[in-house]
Amino acid sequence: MTEIEPQPASEGRPAAPARHDHHRAPLVEGIGRYQEDSIVPFSTPGHKGGQCVDDQFRTLLGAAAFAADIPLGGGVDDTHFHGDSLGRAEALAAAVWGAERSFYLVNGSSAGNHAFLLATLRPGDEVIVARDLHKSLLVALILTGARPVYVAPRLHPRLNVGLGVVAADVDAALRDHPAARLVALVSPSYCGVPSDLAAIVEVAHHYDVPVFVDEAWGPHFHLHPDLPPSAMSSGADGAVISTHKVLGSLTQAAILHLQGSRIDHQRVAAAVGMMQTTSPAATILASIDGCRRQMALHGRALLERAIALAHDARARLLALPGIEVLDAARLGIPALDPTKLVIDVHGLGLTGFRAEAELRDRFGVQPEMSDLVGVVCLVTIGDTTASIERLVGAFTTLATERRTVVDVGAGFLARSSGAAIAPGVQALSPRDAFFAPSRVVALRDAVGEVSAELVIPYPPGIPVLAPGDVVSVEKVAYLEAGAAHGMYLSGPADPALKTLRVVAS
Ligand SMILES: Cc1ncc(COP(=O)(O)O)c(C=O)c1O
């Protein structure tokens, strides 16, 4: 059997059992068992335990990586999923992250966003959506045909950083749109700013509307009291976390969590099965399982260290002339993910893009992302005093080489400019615009037209234009200036964004 649906075995699974042995890791153990049994595979994958792969690639990854690359059904489990390793592993994860039911994802939080919305919305349904939504939530809107009612995140008046959506705005949106079926938001934001989830959940539940949180950047929140409250602990009905982003699992690993009775858990289970590959990598699944065990047994101590390292790095960077680092006090908010270092370098006379290039080329330091005004660096459970020294040392050198400070247009082009995240006017649903006949126009001539494309400066992956949006003068000006300064744009057919596809009238 080459293709096996991973989900049916877990459908109908009871909620997590009362007792959990977090020393066990069913999927990790399953890979070990397969190897101990010295199985001769007449099944996928075709490299058969690394017998026949490119030599350089095998040398880079090591033989063990191929020996572990086995299927879930017919590998970790038998072809009938007897033992349901995945289901047992997911139940353990639900217990750690405070969910009633959890699903392991091998295509990142993106797959969780797609699956959750597909399971909860129908074509034409209204959904209240935070406008700083990630590309994957927008794709979920295209898949479902739902009609977004965008709620703009508040902006810090001076620093121009998005502060998340507020409960009062969600309340107003729900009052104006009583037929809305779901509230979907991103928290924390890319810069680590959490929304007041408990207040938003309270408002939404007052209208009996479920809340889904794209918590891709907050998989650690549930696991340490010094971090902002998690979506599950705030009462959200669903949340997706990217364990690969800041915890110890492999790239693409993520978990979708559910709780409460407002969501049909079986329908979500079916949607997860539909949105994922039918051949999930056991290595990615087992890496989530191992991450769960690690966090259940040692998470608090590991996060304690990461938070302390991040505090140390933040304080030392802040002491350097010309460098600013975001913190909750500067933003005037109660909490910020302390492990995310959002570092402003324009006081050094550098753009963030230039700083990223210098950090990598001269100091062997790779930030998570850069924009016009700064860089974002992640401090995780994988950091050590040595890695923090390297980071701070590199910035110390850059700070001693201060160049002439030039106006990089920070007020206009900063991380979450008002023009970038303003909901604007929607003429069509994302799905109708995506499938409508379109034509190509010069970007400037697109003002007043209806965008047929996604235009997303990436990272952080926030759509400036979504299919169905009426293109405004401000958005065109923002995108033109961004493109001129080297901002990487994802989505448009013309990557240079000289032209845009608009709905043919
Ligand atoms: C807010 C947000 N949601 C979802 C995603 C998608 O996560 P993944 O890469 O795990 O699919 C990202 C990725 O950067 C993100 O920033």
The ligand as an SDF file (V2000), in Angstrom:
LIG
                    3D

 16 16  0  0  0  0  0  0  0  0999 V2000
    1.1150   34.3030   11.6920 C   0  0  0  0  0  0  0  0  0  0  0  0
    1.5090   33.1060   10.8870 C   0  0  0  0  0  0  0  0  0  0  0  0
    0.6090   32.1340   10.6830 N   0  0  0  0  0  0  0  0  0  0  0  0
    0.9100   31.0280    9.9830 C   0  0  0  0  0  0  0  0  0  0  0  0
    2.1540   30.8700    9.4330 C   0  0  0  0  0  0  0  0  0  0  0  0
    2.4260   29.6490    8.6450 C   0  0  0  0  0  0  0  0  0  0  0  0
    3.1500   28.7830    9.4340 O   0  0  0  0  0  0  0  0  0  0  0  0
    3.8910   27.5270    8.8070 P   0  0  0  0  0  0  0  0  0  0  0  0
    5.1390   28.0580    8.1790 O   0  0  0  0  0  0  0  0  0  0  0  0
    4.1460   26.6660   10.0010 O   0  0  0  0  0  0  0  0  0  0  0  0
    2.9750   26.9090    7.8200 O   0  0  0  0  0  0  0  0  0  0  0  0
    3.1400   31.8600    9.6160 C   0  0  0  0  0  0  0  0  0  0  0  0
    4.4860   31.7060    9.0370 C   0  0  0  0  0  0  0  0  0  0  0  0
    5.3310   32.5300    9.1240 O   0  0  0  0  0  0  0  0  0  0  0  0
    2.8040   33.0100   10.3640 C   0  0  0  0  0  0  0  0  0  0  0  0
    3.6880   34.0070   10.5470 O   0  0  0  0  0  0  0  0  0  0  0  0
  1  2  1  0
  2  3  1  0
  2 15  2  0
  3  4  2  0
  4  5  1  0
  5  6  1  0
  5 12  2  0
  6  7  1  0
  7  8  1  0
  8  9  2  0
  8 10  1  0
  8 11  1  0
 12 13  1  0
 12 15  1  0
 13 14  2  0
 15 16  1  0
M  END
$$$$
